[in-house]
Amino acid sequence: MEISQTTAISPYLKNGVDFEFKGTYFEFPIEKPSEAIKSNAYYFNNSEWAEEYLTYCHRSPSFKSRWLAAIGSWDNKIVVDIGCGPGNIYATLKGQPKLLIGVDVASTSLELANSLGYTSVLANAENLPFVSGFADIVILNAALHHCENMDIVLKEASRLLKPGGKLVTDHDPQLSAWDYRGIAMLLWNSRKIIYKLTGRGFHKTTSQQYWGLACEIHHKPGHGVSNEFFKSNLEPLGFQVNVFAHNNELGEEVLEGKQGKAEFKYRLGNLLSGRNPYASKSALSLMCVAKKSV
């Protein structure tokens, strides 16, 4: 297994990079890991939490429809999934990539991803160990807002693509939709108490909730991505950039300009912040589909 995986990945590694094969993943040392890296490693190294994430997140038919429409077929292509977690993207989309590299900072999640068919790599997304211009498709799903420097990670991801290659990101919070104000901000700050009283929310325990929130360092009021963020970072690098606002539960219709309807609590948050809850800038997430010029 080690020989075959090393043979598959070695042509695409920078000269002189140090790594160790851990049986199910390659580990590239991360010097001075940020608090974001530490938090994500802690959360996604918990086997129960990682398996729950794999089972319940990004597995819906609408998610699959949207992503297949965005990337097309990845059969016989080289794909890099940055922030792959336990392997949700491939578990949902299936297919037969020529090489599917999954990058993350949590070894437990990388072991799960490897069991699904990923060549798993533990590395810092701000300084990837790969050469430039080798990948056909690079994807970041629900990943950028987990990173301390979203712009650096986005540019590093784009560096891996060959001419004509495609970069796809999704499920990052839209800055304008999460800019809560006044009463909406008070409700946001009270959400932990509300979840505890109502028993609502994805996380089962206080510890899981704490570390889950610690991971998502740019998923809070005043943080997030925007149309301008993607275009200002990618267009100067020679990408044709399309950005689609949506509310998570629509499929390929998102690429036709439809955004769907957010849950009531999010519509209320935008309304109380003085915004039209049905406007494009009130949609919860942005999907970016960017193609590198030939």
Backbone torsions as a table, in degrees:
resi	resn	phi	psi	omega
1	MET	NA	-45.6	-179.0
2	GLU	-61.3	-43.2	-178.0
3	ILE	-63.5	-45.3	-177.5
4	SER	-66.7	-41.0	179.8
5	GLN	-70.2	-39.2	178.2
6	THR	-64.9	-40.8	177.8
7	THR	-61.7	-38.4	-178.2
8	ALA	-68.5	-38.2	-171.8
9	ILE	-95.8	-24.0	-171.5
10	SER	-59.8	-34.2	179.2
11	PRO	-63.8	-15.3	-173.6
12	TYR	-109.5	9.8	179.1
13	LEU	-94.6	145.3	173.7
14	LYS	-62.3	151.0	177.1
15	ASN	-65.0	134.0	171.9
16	GLY	82.6	3.2	179.7
17	VAL	-72.9	140.4	178.9
18	ASP	-92.8	138.0	175.2
19	PHE	-154.6	164.0	177.1
20	GLU	-132.7	133.0	177.4
21	PHE	-85.6	123.4	-174.0
22	LYS	-101.5	16.9	178.4
23	GLY	99.3	-42.6	178.1
24	THR	-127.7	-5.0	179.1
25	TYR	-155.9	158.0	175.2
26	PHE	-95.9	131.4	179.4
27	GLU	-110.0	120.7	174.5
28	PHE	-105.7	121.6	-173.2
29	PRO	-54.4	136.9	175.4
30	ILE	-108.1	109.5	179.5
31	GLU	-82.8	133.8	178.3
32	LYS	50.0	63.5	179.9
33	PRO	-60.9	138.8	179.5
34	SER	-72.1	169.4	176.5
35	GLU	-62.8	-33.4	177.5
36	ALA	-63.3	-44.5	179.1
37	ILE	-63.7	-43.6	179.7
38	LYS	-61.3	-42.9	-178.7
39	SER	-66.1	-44.5	179.3
40	ASN	-66.0	-38.2	177.9
41	ALA	-64.0	-40.3	-179.6
42	TYR	-65.1	-48.6	-176.9
43	TYR	-64.4	-51.6	-172.3
44	PHE	-84.3	-0.1	169.3
45	ASN	-89.8	-8.7	174.0
46	ASN	-79.0	114.2	-171.9
47	SER	-61.3	-38.3	179.9
48	GLU	-65.8	-44.7	-178.7
49	TRP	-67.5	-40.8	179.4
50	ALA	-63.8	-42.1	180.0
51	GLU	-67.9	-36.5	175.2
52	GLU	-63.0	-42.4	179.2
53	TYR	-61.7	-43.6	179.6
54	LEU	-63.9	-37.0	-176.1
55	THR	-76.3	-39.1	-167.4
56	TYR	-110.6	-18.1	-174.2
57	CYS	-103.6	136.1	174.5
58	HIS	58.1	42.4	-178.5
59	ARG	-123.6	4.8	-173.7
60	SER	-78.0	157.7	175.5
61	PRO	-58.8	-35.7	179.9
62	SER	-67.6	-40.0	176.4
63	PHE	-61.0	-46.3	-179.8
64	LYS	-61.5	-43.6	-179.7
65	SER	-62.4	-43.2	-178.7
66	ARG	-65.3	-44.4	-177.0
67	TRP	-71.5	-38.4	177.1
68	LEU	-64.0	-37.1	177.7
69	ALA	-67.5	-33.4	-176.4
70	ALA	-76.3	-42.3	-173.8
71	ILE	-100.3	-18.2	-174.1
72	GLY	70.5	-158.0	178.4
73	SER	-77.5	135.7	173.1
74	TRP	-110.1	14.5	176.6
75	ASP	-59.4	134.9	178.0
76	ASN	62.6	21.9	179.0
77	LYS	-115.2	158.9	175.8
78	ILE	-91.0	121.9	-174.6
79	VAL	-122.8	135.5	173.6
80	VAL	-118.9	121.7	-179.8
81	ASP	-107.8	103.6	-176.7
82	ILE	-91.2	126.7	-171.8
83	GLY	75.5	43.1	-172.0
84	CYS	-69.6	-19.2	-176.1
85	GLY	57.9	-141.5	-179.8
86	PRO	-81.2	3.2	173.6
87	GLY	108.4	28.4	-174.6
88	ASN	-58.0	-41.4	-175.5
89	ILE	-60.5	-51.8	-178.5
90	TYR	-69.9	-35.7	177.8
91	ALA	-59.9	-31.3	-178.9
92	THR	-88.5	-45.7	-172.7
93	LEU	-84.7	-29.1	-175.3
94	LYS	59.4	-145.8	-177.3
95	GLY	93.3	-176.5	-174.7
96	GLN	-135.0	71.3	174.8
97	PRO	-61.2	150.5	174.8
98	LYS	-64.5	-41.7	176.5
99	LEU	-148.9	128.2	-179.7
100	LEU	-120.1	105.2	-179.7
101	ILE	-98.7	127.1	176.5
102	GLY	-111.1	126.5	-178.8
103	VAL	-112.4	131.9	176.5
104	ASP	-157.9	176.8	179.3
105	VAL	-110.8	0.6	-176.5
106	ALA	-113.1	116.8	-175.4
107	SER	-64.8	-38.0	-179.4
108	THR	-61.9	-43.9	177.9
109	SER	-66.1	-38.3	179.1
110	LEU	-65.1	-33.3	175.9
111	GLU	-65.0	-41.9	176.6
112	LEU	-63.7	-43.7	179.4
113	ALA	-61.9	-40.9	179.1
114	ASN	-61.3	-37.7	179.9
115	SER	-66.2	-19.8	179.1
116	LEU	-89.9	-16.0	179.8
117	GLY	128.1	0.9	177.6
118	TYR	-75.9	147.3	159.7
119	THR	-89.3	106.4	-167.5
120	SER	-90.2	138.3	-175.9
121	VAL	-134.5	123.3	173.5
122	LEU	-94.3	115.1	-175.9
123	ALA	-160.7	164.4	177.2
124	ASN	-83.2	122.1	-177.6
125	ALA	-65.9	-16.5	177.2
126	GLU	-82.1	-13.0	-178.3
127	ASN	-149.4	75.7	-174.3
128	LEU	-75.8	148.2	-174.9
129	PRO	-83.9	14.2	-173.2
130	PHE	-100.4	154.0	173.2
131	VAL	-69.9	167.2	178.4
132	SER	-85.4	150.4	167.8
133	GLY	70.2	37.6	-179.2
134	PHE	-115.7	-17.1	-172.2
135	ALA	-96.2	146.1	173.7
136	ASP	-84.0	-36.7	-177.1
137	ILE	-139.5	133.1	172.0
138	VAL	-124.2	131.6	-176.3
139	ILE	-127.9	145.3	173.5
140	LEU	-136.8	102.6	179.8
141	ASN	-106.8	122.3	-179.1
142	ALA	51.6	39.8	-172.9
143	ALA	-116.8	-42.8	-173.5
144	LEU	-57.1	-42.8	-175.8
145	HIS	-73.3	-5.4	172.5
146	HIS	-88.3	-6.7	-174.5
147	CYS	-103.7	142.4	-177.8
148	GLU	-63.5	-47.0	-178.3
149	ASN	-113.3	90.1	-173.9
150	MET	-63.0	-37.1	-178.5
151	ASP	-66.3	-40.6	179.3
152	ILE	-64.3	-43.1	-179.6
153	VAL	-64.8	-41.8	-179.9
154	LEU	-62.6	-44.5	179.7
155	LYS	-67.8	-37.0	178.2
156	GLU	-66.1	-38.8	176.2
157	ALA	-63.2	-43.5	-178.0
158	SER	-65.4	-29.1	-179.5
159	ARG	-61.7	-28.9	-175.0
160	LEU	-74.6	-18.1	-171.6
161	LEU	-80.1	140.4	172.0
162	LYS	-80.1	162.4	176.3
163	PRO	-55.1	134.0	-176.8
164	GLY	87.2	-5.6	-179.9
165	GLY	-73.8	166.5	-173.6
166	LYS	-125.3	135.1	175.2
167	LEU	-111.5	128.9	179.7
168	VAL	-129.5	127.3	172.9
169	THR	-124.4	155.8	-180.0
170	ASP	-161.4	166.3	174.5
171	HIS	59.4	34.6	166.8
172	ASP	-103.9	139.8	-175.9
173	PRO	-65.1	136.0	177.4
174	GLN	-77.9	124.8	-176.0
175	LEU	-50.7	-48.2	-174.5
176	SER	-68.0	-26.8	-179.3
177	ALA	-80.5	-21.1	-177.4
178	TRP	-106.3	13.2	178.4
179	ASP	-87.0	70.4	-176.5
180	TYR	-73.4	147.4	-177.9
181	ARG	-140.6	157.3	174.8
182	GLY	57.7	-128.6	-177.7
183	ILE	-61.0	-37.0	179.1
184	ALA	-59.6	-38.6	179.0
185	MET	-68.6	-37.3	177.1
186	LEU	-63.5	-41.6	178.0
187	LEU	-65.2	-39.6	178.2
188	TRP	-61.0	-45.1	-178.2
189	ASN	-67.8	-17.7	-179.9
190	SER	-97.6	3.8	-170.4
191	ARG	-63.7	-33.7	-179.2
192	LYS	-64.4	-40.3	178.1
193	ILE	-66.4	-41.7	-179.7
194	ILE	-63.6	-44.4	178.3
195	TYR	-60.2	-40.1	-178.2
196	LYS	-67.2	-39.5	-178.8
197	LEU	-73.0	-35.8	-175.4
198	THR	-94.4	-13.9	-176.8
199	GLY	72.6	17.7	-179.8
200	ARG	-92.9	161.7	178.3
201	GLY	113.6	156.2	-176.4
202	PHE	-71.5	-36.1	-172.4
203	HIS	-79.3	140.1	-174.8
204	LYS	-87.9	-29.5	-175.3
205	THR	-128.5	163.0	177.5
206	THR	-61.5	-39.3	179.8
207	SER	-64.5	-44.7	179.7
208	GLN	-63.4	-40.6	178.8
209	GLN	-64.7	-42.7	-179.0
210	TYR	-59.5	-50.1	-176.3
211	TRP	-73.7	-31.0	175.3
212	GLY	-62.1	-42.8	178.3
213	LEU	-71.0	-34.4	179.0
214	ALA	-64.5	-30.8	178.4
215	CYS	-66.1	-39.6	-170.4
216	GLU	-91.7	71.2	-169.2
217	ILE	-71.6	-17.8	177.4
218	HIS	-113.1	22.4	177.4
219	HIS	-110.4	73.0	-177.6
220	LYS	-161.1	162.1	179.1
221	PRO	-53.8	134.1	-179.6
222	GLY	88.9	-2.6	179.4
223	HIS	-121.6	166.6	176.0
224	GLY	131.7	-174.9	-178.8
225	VAL	-108.7	166.7	-179.7
226	SER	-146.4	167.2	174.5
227	ASN	-57.2	-41.5	-179.0
228	GLU	-66.2	-36.2	179.1
229	PHE	-59.1	-48.4	-178.2
230	PHE	-68.1	-44.8	-176.1
231	LYS	-69.8	-39.3	-177.9
232	SER	-70.0	-27.8	179.8
233	ASN	-87.6	-32.5	-172.0
234	LEU	-100.7	-36.1	-177.6
235	GLU	-61.2	-40.1	177.4
236	PRO	-64.4	-17.0	179.3
237	LEU	-92.8	5.8	175.8
238	GLY	90.5	30.2	179.4
239	PHE	-106.3	143.1	167.5
240	GLN	-90.4	118.8	-167.9
241	VAL	-113.8	128.8	172.3
242	ASN	-124.9	132.1	-177.3
243	VAL	-122.8	132.8	-175.5
244	PHE	-124.9	120.7	177.6
245	ALA	-84.9	138.8	179.5
246	HIS	-157.8	170.2	-179.1
247	ASN	-112.7	32.1	167.0
248	ASN	81.9	-32.8	-171.9
249	GLU	-108.4	28.6	171.8
250	LEU	-112.4	152.2	-179.8
251	GLY	-93.8	-128.7	-175.8
252	GLU	-64.2	-14.1	177.7
253	GLU	-60.9	-24.4	179.1
254	VAL	-58.4	-39.1	-178.9
255	LEU	-75.2	-5.7	174.2
256	GLU	-98.8	6.1	176.6
257	GLY	95.6	5.5	178.5
258	LYS	-90.5	144.5	-175.6
259	GLN	-118.3	-13.2	179.6
260	GLY	75.9	-173.7	-174.0
261	LYS	-116.7	128.3	178.9
262	ALA	-76.2	161.6	173.7
263	GLU	-60.8	157.3	-176.0
264	PHE	-55.3	-43.3	-175.4
265	LYS	-62.3	-32.6	179.3
266	TYR	-77.8	-37.3	175.4
267	ARG	-62.9	-40.3	178.2
268	LEU	-63.7	-41.5	179.5
269	GLY	-59.9	-41.5	178.7
270	ASN	-71.5	-39.2	178.5
271	LEU	-62.0	-45.0	-180.0
272	LEU	-69.8	-17.6	177.2
273	SER	-91.4	3.6	176.3
274	GLY	86.1	22.5	-179.9
275	ARG	-119.1	152.7	173.4
276	ASN	-68.0	114.4	-175.1
277	PRO	-67.7	-11.0	-179.5
278	TYR	-104.1	1.2	179.7
279	ALA	-74.0	158.6	-179.9
280	SER	-58.7	-37.9	-178.0
281	LYS	-75.2	-4.7	174.9
282	SER	-99.1	-1.4	177.1
283	ALA	-68.2	142.7	-170.0
284	LEU	-69.0	-38.7	-171.8
285	SER	-128.0	160.1	172.5
286	LEU	-120.5	138.2	170.0
287	MET	-110.1	128.8	177.5
288	CYS	-111.8	128.0	175.3
289	VAL	-121.9	110.7	-174.5
290	ALA	-124.1	132.2	-179.6
291	LYS	-112.1	132.3	-179.1
292	LYS	-81.2	132.8	-177.1
293	SER	-61.6	145.5	178.1
294	VAL	-80.4	NA	NA
